[in-house]
Amino acid sequence: MIDFLKDIDTTLLLFINGFHNPFADSLMWFLSGKVILVPIIIITYFFLWKKYNWKGLLLITISIACTIILTDQLSVHLFKNVFMRYRPSHNLEIGPLLHYYEFKPGELYKGGQYGFISSHAANYFGFIGLVAPLFYLKNKGFFTFLVSMGLLIGLSRIYLGVHYPSDIVVGAIFGFAIGMFVYAMIKKNLFKFSIQA
C-alpha cells in the first residue's frame, strides 16, 4: 500500500513538472515567492478592517505572526528533521528526471535537502485557518479565493520539483489545524473588538 501511494506521489510530481515552459516557469516561480503574499494580505486586512477596531486588528496581526512562527518551526522540527525525506530535487533517482527553474544564470532552484512537509503549504494554510473563520459566514467568496491561491502556491512547489504532492497535502492540513487552534485561543477576546458586536 505504501509503495502504491509513493508511486502515485511520484507519478503526479512528474506529470505536473512535465508541463514546463518559459511562461509557466516564470509564473510558478512568482507564485512560489513572497511577493504574491502582499496583495493577499492587503485584501485580507481590507475585509477585517470593516469588521474589527484597531485593537482587534492588532490581536489578529499578533496571532498571524504567532501562527506563521508555529507552522514554520514545527514543520521543520516535527517533520523535516524527523522524517528526513529527501525533496524530489535531491532524490538520486527522481532528481535527474525533473525540470528546474534557473533563478540565476547557471543556478537551478532545488530547495533544501528535506521536503516533508512543505513549510510553504503549512504557513499559508495556517494563515487561512486563522483568518477564514473571521469572515467566512459573510464572505465565502473571499474564502474560496484564499483556498484557490493556496492550491496554486502548493502546485507551484510541485511544478518547481521541490515537493511531492503529499508534502503539500499534509503541510496544508497541518497548517490549517494550527491556524484553527490559534483562532480558538483568541476567539473570545476578539469578539470584544468586533465593530459589529
Phi and psi in degrees as a GROMACS rama.xvg file:
@    title "Ramachandran Plot"
@    xaxis  label "Phi"
@    yaxis  label "Psi"
@TYPE xy
-62.9225  -42.8836  ILE-2
-62.7212  -37.5808  ASP-3
-62.766  -44.8987  PHE-4
-65.3259  -38.9081  LEU-5
-63.3714  -38.8462  LYS-6
-64.5665  -41.2607  ASP-7
-63.6847  -44.2195  ILE-8
-56.3159  -48.5037  ASP-9
-68.5553  -41.5164  THR-10
-61.7399  -44.5906  THR-11
-63.576  -42.1394  LEU-12
-58.0723  -51.29  LEU-13
-65.0641  -34.5001  LEU-14
-65.3512  -49.0109  PHE-15
-68.1302  -44.253  ILE-16
-65.0025  -25.6288  ASN-17
-72.3944  -9.45846  GLY-18
-86.0699  18.0665  PHE-19
-66.6022  142.051  HIS-20
-160.843  164.886  ASN-21
-54.8217  -42.0654  PRO-22
-65.9593  -47.5837  PHE-23
-63.3401  -37.1916  ALA-24
-57.2196  -49.9897  ASP-25
-65.4147  -41.7573  SER-26
-64.4098  -46.7212  LEU-27
-69.3225  -33.4503  MET-28
-65.4822  -40.0128  TRP-29
-64.4384  -46.5182  PHE-30
-64.0005  -28.0315  LEU-31
-83.5842  -10.3007  SER-32
-89.1284  -174.89  GLY-33
-89.8751  -22.5478  LYS-34
-61.6099  -35.0912  VAL-35
-61.5362  -23.924  ILE-36
-73.9911  -23.9232  LEU-37
-59.5913  -54.8984  VAL-38
-64.459  -32.6019  PRO-39
-63.3289  -44.4402  ILE-40
-67.7147  -41.0922  ILE-41
-61.2897  -46.3844  ILE-42
-64.2226  -40.2128  ILE-43
-59.9688  -46.2467  THR-44
-68.9396  -26.0533  TYR-45
-62.2573  -44.441  PHE-46
-69.9922  -39.2688  PHE-47
-70.2876  -34.8986  LEU-48
-60.9728  -30.2966  TRP-49
-76.003  -13.2133  LYS-50
-114.956  -26.562  LYS-51
-124.325  149.456  TYR-52
-79.9764  -177.24  ASN-53
-63.6809  -30.8337  TRP-54
-68.5636  -38.6661  LYS-55
-65.5056  -42.1848  GLY-56
-65.3736  -35.7935  LEU-57
-65.3625  -44.3723  LEU-58
-62.319  -40.6005  LEU-59
-64.9257  -42.6478  ILE-60
-61.6671  -45.9503  THR-61
-63.063  -39.5946  ILE-62
-66.6826  -38.7002  SER-63
-62.0902  -44.9947  ILE-64
-60.4188  -44.3613  ALA-65
-63.9866  -39.9053  CYS-66
-62.6662  -47.1168  THR-67
-64.3008  -40.0052  ILE-68
-61.7638  -44.9976  ILE-69
-62.8002  -51.506  LEU-70
-64.5992  -40.2842  THR-71
-66.6956  -47.4086  ASP-72
-72.8779  -41.9716  GLN-73
-70.0098  -33.0351  LEU-74
-63.691  -27.918  SER-75
-84.8183  -52.7768  VAL-76
-81.0223  -25.7285  HIS-77
-96.5615  -16.7896  LEU-78
-124.398  -67.6639  PHE-79
-55.3686  -48.8791  LYS-80
-78.0488  -11.1094  ASN-81
-96.4315  -51.9768  VAL-82
-79.8175  -29.1259  PHE-83
47.7716  46.2321  MET-84
-85.9779  121.058  ARG-85
-62.4933  140.829  TYR-86
-61.1982  154.065  ARG-87
-57.3108  -32.8603  PRO-88
-66.7163  -19.0014  SER-89
-109.311  4.24414  HIS-90
-81.9674  123.167  ASN-91
-63.2179  -26.3605  LEU-92
-87.5954  -43.222  GLU-93
-88.5605  -35.0428  ILE-94
-47.7524  -48.6882  GLY-95
-65.5459  -15.8772  PRO-96
-87.6199  -9.37774  LEU-97
-95.1324  155.14  LEU-98
-97.8709  137.009  HIS-99
-121.979  153.276  TYR-100
-83.6511  131.193  TYR-101
-90.8167  94.4901  GLU-102
-81.3868  -18.9935  PHE-103
-139.573  153.55  LYS-104
-52.94  117.088  PRO-105
82.3124  0.654985  GLY-106
-118.113  121.547  GLU-107
-99.3185  139.549  LEU-108
-81.8406  120.133  TYR-109
-128.554  -0.290234  LYS-110
70.3023  -174.841  GLY-111
-74.6959  -176  GLY-112
-72.0331  -44.1253  GLN-113
-107.591  148.137  TYR-114
-128.273  -4.79815  GLY-115
-104.411  110.744  PHE-116
-104.095  174.784  ILE-117
-75.5654  119.411  SER-118
-69.7435  -33.2872  SER-119
-56.257  -50.9592  HIS-120
-65.7006  -42.8461  ALA-121
-62.1209  -44.8681  ALA-122
-65.8156  -47.311  ASN-123
-68.2207  -44.2339  TYR-124
-75.4624  -20.2627  PHE-125
-65.6742  -42.0438  GLY-126
-60.2166  -44.5476  PHE-127
-64.0131  -44.4515  ILE-128
-59.6107  -30.2252  GLY-129
-81.8119  -48.1221  LEU-130
-86.4969  -27.1512  VAL-131
-56.3564  -44.3727  ALA-132
-64.2608  -15.3847  PRO-133
-73.8562  -22.1835  LEU-134
-143.861  5.96801  PHE-135
-55.0073  -46.3421  TYR-136
-64.7964  -28.5726  LEU-137
-105.496  -8.42451  LYS-138
-149.022  68.3815  ASN-139
-67.6719  -25.2202  LYS-140
-62.8644  -41.059  GLY-141
-70.4827  -35.2604  PHE-142
-60.1978  -42.9631  PHE-143
-61.5356  -39.4194  THR-144
-61.89  -45.6262  PHE-145
-61.1383  -45.1971  LEU-146
-65.5784  -40.9957  VAL-147
-60.9503  -42.1321  SER-148
-65.0726  -37.4051  MET-149
-62.3088  -41.1796  GLY-150
-65.4772  -39.1113  LEU-151
-67.3458  -40.2192  LEU-152
-63.5923  -43.6219  ILE-153
-62.4059  -42.3312  GLY-154
-61.0095  -37.2963  LEU-155
-63.2422  -35.3494  SER-156
-68.7957  -35.4662  ARG-157
-71.1165  -45.8758  ILE-158
-55.9611  -41.451  TYR-159
-72.8798  -7.16232  LEU-160
82.0707  16.104  GLY-161
-106.124  -2.55255  VAL-162
-146.945  145.267  HIS-163
-80.3684  157.353  TYR-164
-54.7589  -37.5928  PRO-165
-65.4735  -30.3442  SER-166
-60.9431  -40.3483  ASP-167
-71.9834  -47.6182  ILE-168
-60.9178  -50.4113  VAL-169
-66.8575  -39.0693  VAL-170
-61.9052  -41.8585  GLY-171
-65.2401  -43.9888  ALA-172
-63.8276  -45.0225  ILE-173
-62.2424  -47.8074  PHE-174
-62.5309  -43.5161  GLY-175
-60.821  -40.3291  PHE-176
-63.9742  -41.2013  ALA-177
-64.0769  -43.5611  ILE-178
-61.2044  -42.181  GLY-179
-66.179  -35.0733  MET-180
-64.4609  -45.8135  PHE-181
-64.1707  -40.0279  VAL-182
-60.081  -42.7567  TYR-183
-61.3888  -32.3733  ALA-184
-71.2153  -30.9026  MET-185
-104.195  -6.23278  ILE-186
-52.3584  -50.5096  LYS-187
-64.1858  -44.5684  LYS-188
-68.7121  -35.7958  ASN-189
-65.7914  -33.3923  LEU-190
-59.5343  -31.6112  PHE-191
-66.1387  -24.5049  LYS-192
-100.636  7.90553  PHE-193
-76.4903  131.543  SER-194
-64.0563  -29.5309  ILE-195
-90.6492  -0.28445  GLN-196
